[in-house]
Amino acid sequence: MKRRAFIVGLAGAAALSPQAYAQQSSKVWLIGFLGPAPAFASVPRVEALRTGLRELGYVEGKNAVIEFRWADGAAQMRELAAELVLLNVDVIFATSSTEVEAARQVTRTIPIVFATHADPVGVGHVASLPRPGGNATGLSVVQTDLTTKALEVLREAVPHAARIGILFSSAAPSSGPTLQAAESAAARLKLMLQPIPLQGVADFEEALEQLARGGADAVFVAASSLTVRSAPALLAELALKQRLPTMFGSRDNVAAGGLMSYAPDQHELTRRAAIYIDKILRGAKPSEIPVEQASTYQLVINLRTATALGLTIPPSLLARADEVIE
């Protein structure tokens, strides 16, 4: 009789809405958040995740606690991921490929949820999108497809461009597939590429100076934790100093002064990552939760930056923009 009552109780819990389940559960869930320093640069992402969790009934200090770890570089990222493992967190939120790689190096059992992974299949973090097969799952921005489209738009904005600089994080596992996609697109568009790896913020100035010396007409900056959240305003300022039009993989960079971006709404993807966290806390296995691909992409153009560069954005491109910053 007791066994029957237990089984019925489990069935009832499974039938509860996410909000009701989170609110009725007596457990305080421990969620690890692994991100790049400085912490203030990730405030919008943190708030997006918190919003998603609140919508599902998770209240910090009541039934959920978020343990934050902010890494200054890839080496420290792994150390801080190990700290979260020692805390025995219930799940690790690791937004992109850099953080996921660090977390996977120290645990293959604690679930990992990502929100803006560039290419989880291409770098081997999941076996397939429908069945991830390991301890990681979440949402992907399909960076390889985005790279092709971004270069097409950049060429349209800067018609005379023949040599394109590519800035990418050397620590991001997704950089390899991104560069391959860029090379394929460049061959079709008859562009010459000048790729330069970045290890940290200290490399920004020299990299852009090198591109300017090498005759680059524009720059594509591959989205990564380093290029999006470490110092976006500095990156935009240095590109403007070298008179280089920029295409980014995140709106945040354009809001900070970059010229353009073609990307999904990364804050919305982060909010939706809470759904994955909730499913896992309710007992689902990450290996069986399909990875969701972003389906909506936004073209954002900063006209102030275009004016500062002396660049006239074609009216046809402005008409297609989802947002124009004036």
N, C-alpha and C positions, 0 to 999 in steps of 0.2 A: 504493500500500500504506500509505504514511504517512497519507494522507488518510482511508483506511478506518479505520485504528487510532484517529485523532483522533475520528471520528464515533462509533465504538464507545465510546471513553472518555467522550464527552459523554453518551451514553445511560446508561452505568453510573453517572455522577455524578447524573443525574436520578433514577435508581432508588434511590439511597441514602436512608435515613431522614434526617430533618432533623438528628438528633443525630450520625449518622455523617458527614453532609456537612460540618457545622460543624467537627467534630473533625478530619477529614481535610484540610480546606482549609488551604493554607499562607498564605492571605491574612489579614491583621489588619483586620477590618472597623471602620470609623469611623462611629459612630452619634451623631448630634447630638440633644441633649435640650433643648428650648426650653420654659421654664416661668416662672411669675411668682415674684418675690421675696416673702417670704423663703424661702430654700432649705429650711429646716427644716420648713416647713409641707407640703412635698411629699415628705417622707421615706417615708411609706407608699406613695405612688405609685411612687417610684423603686424601692423594694424589690420591689413587685409586678412591675414591668417586668424587673428583674434576675432575679427568680425565673422568669419566663416564658422569658427568654433562656437561663438555665442549663438549664432543662428541655429546651431544644432544642440544647444542646451548646455554647453560646457562653460562654466564660470570659473575664472581664475581665482584661486584661493578658497574655492568651495569644493568643486569636484575635479579640478584640473590645475596643474602647476606646470609652467613652462620654464625649463632650464636653458638659459641662453649661453652659448659659447661663441666668441668672436675671435677668429683666427687672423693673425698678421702674417700671411703667407701660407703656401701650400704645406710646408713642413709642420707648422704649428696646427694646421687644420687636422691632420691625422692625430696629433697628441690630444687635441680637444675632443675629437670624436671618441677616442679611447676613454676620456673622462666620462662622457655620457654613457658609455657601455658599463663602466664601473658603478655608475649611479643606478644601473639596471632600469633605465627609462623604458616605458612601454612602447614608444615609437620614436624614431629620429626624423625630424623634418630637415631635409637637405635639398635646398631648392634647385640647384643646377648640377651639371656633371662633375664639377670640381669638388663640391661637398659630398656628392654621392660616392665618388671614388674614395675619398678619405674615410667615409663611414664603412664602406664595403671592405676596406683593408683591415678593419678591426672587428667586424662582426658579420656573420652570415646567418644569424638567428634573429636579432632584433629587427623588426620591420623598419624599412626606410621609405619615406614618402617624398617624392620630388614634385616641383610645381612648374619649372621652366627648363626642363632638361632639353638640350639641343638635339640629341640623337641617342636615345637609350639603347636601341638595338645595335646601331653602328659601332658603339664603343663597348658593347658586351655587358652592359649593366642589366639588361633583360634579354631573355631568349627570343621573345616576340611580343608584339603589342597586345594581341588577344590573351596570351598566357605568358606572363613575365617569367614565371618559373623559379625565381629566387626569392630574396627577401626585400626587393625594391619594386616599387610601382608608383604611379602618379600621372602627371601631365607633361606632354612634350610639345615644344614649339616648332618642331620639324625644321631645324636650322638649315639643313641642306637645301630644302626647297626655297626657304626664305633667302638664302644667299644668292641663288640664281635670279630671283625676282629683284632683290635689292640692287644687284649690279646692273640689271636692265634699267631700273628707274634712275640710278645714278648716271648712267650713260645718257639717258634722256634729259636729265637736268643739266649735264655738262657735256654737250654734244661733241666738243673738240677733244674730249678726254681720250687719250691713247694708252697712257700708263696709269695703272691704278695701284696704289699702295694698299696692302692688307696688314692690319694690325691684329694680332691674336694673342691670347694668353697661352704661354708655353705649358702652364699647369693644367689647363682645361683638356680633359680627354677628348672632348668633342671637336677640338681644333683640327684634328686630322681629317675627319669627314667634311668639315666645313671648307678646308683648303682644297680638297678634291672637287667639291661642288663648284668652288670659285674658278678652279682651273678649267673645268668643263664649260662653264658659262663664258669665261674669257676667250676660249678658243672659238666659240660660236660668234661672240661679239667682236672678235678681232682686237682684243685688248691684251696688253702686256701687264703682267702682275709683278709686284715687288713686295713679297711677304716679309714681315719683320715680327719676330716673337717678342713678347713682353713678359718679363718675370715679375715686375712690380711697378708701382707708381713712379719710382725713380727712373724708369726707362722711357717714360712718355716723351720727355723733351728731346732726348737724343734720337728717338725713333722718328719723330716728326721732322726733325732737322735733316735726318738722313734721307727721308722721302723727298723733302724739298730739294736737297742737293742732287738727288738722283733723277729729278725731272718728273716726279709724280704730278699728275693733273688733278687727282682727287684721291680720297681714302675711304676704304670700306673697313669699318671696325667691327670685328666679330664679337657678338654678345658673349660676355662671360662675367663672372662675379667681379673680376679685376676691372674690366672696362666699363661696366655698368654702375657698380656701387662703390668702388674704392675712391675715385676722385673724378666724377663726370664733368664737373665744371672746369677743372684744370685741363682735362683732355680737350674739351671744346675750345678753351682759351688758347692753348698751344697750337691747335690746328688753325685757328683764325690768325694767329701770329704768323704762321707760315703761308697764309693765303691758300689753304687747302680745303676745298669743299668736302664735307664728310657725310657718309651714310652709316647710320648706326642700326643696331639690332634691338634697340629699346627706346621708347618714348622719353624715358628719364634723361637720356643723353641730349635729346633735342630741347627739352625743357631747360636743361643746363647750358644751352648755347650752341649745340651741334646743329648742323644744317637740316638733316633729314633722318627719318627712321621708317623702316617698314617692318612691322612686328605685331604680334598679338598683344592684347592688354595683359601685361604680366602681373598686374595687381589682381585682376579678376581671376587669373589662373591660380594665384596664390590663395585667394579666398576659396576657390573650389577645391584646393588641396585638402581643406578641412573635411570634406566629404570622405576622402580616402582615409584620413586619420580616424574618423568616426567608424567607418566600416571595419577597420582593423581592431579598434578598441572593442567593437561588438563581436569580435571573434573571427572575422574573415581573414583568410590567408593572403598575404600580398602576392604570392605566386599565382593566385587565381583571379586577381582583380585586374581587368584589362587596363592598359595604359590609354589614356584619353589624349587625342591629338587636338591641338588648337585648330579651330575652324574659321575664325574671323581674324583678319589682319588689317592693320590700320597704317595708312600713309600719313605721316606728320611732317610738316615743313615749317621751318623757322624763317620767316621773311626778314626779320631783323638781321639775322646772320647772313642771309643772301645779299641784303643791301650792303652790309659791311664788307662782303667779299667782292662787291661790284658785279654780282651774278644775277642775271634775269631768269627767273624760273618760267618755263614755257606755260602759257595759259592753260593748255590742255592738261598739264600735270597738276596745276593748282586746282583745276576743276575736279580732278579725281581724288584730291587730298581729303582725308577724313577730318583733319584738323590743320589749321594754319595759324601759327603763332605770329602775331604782328606787333 
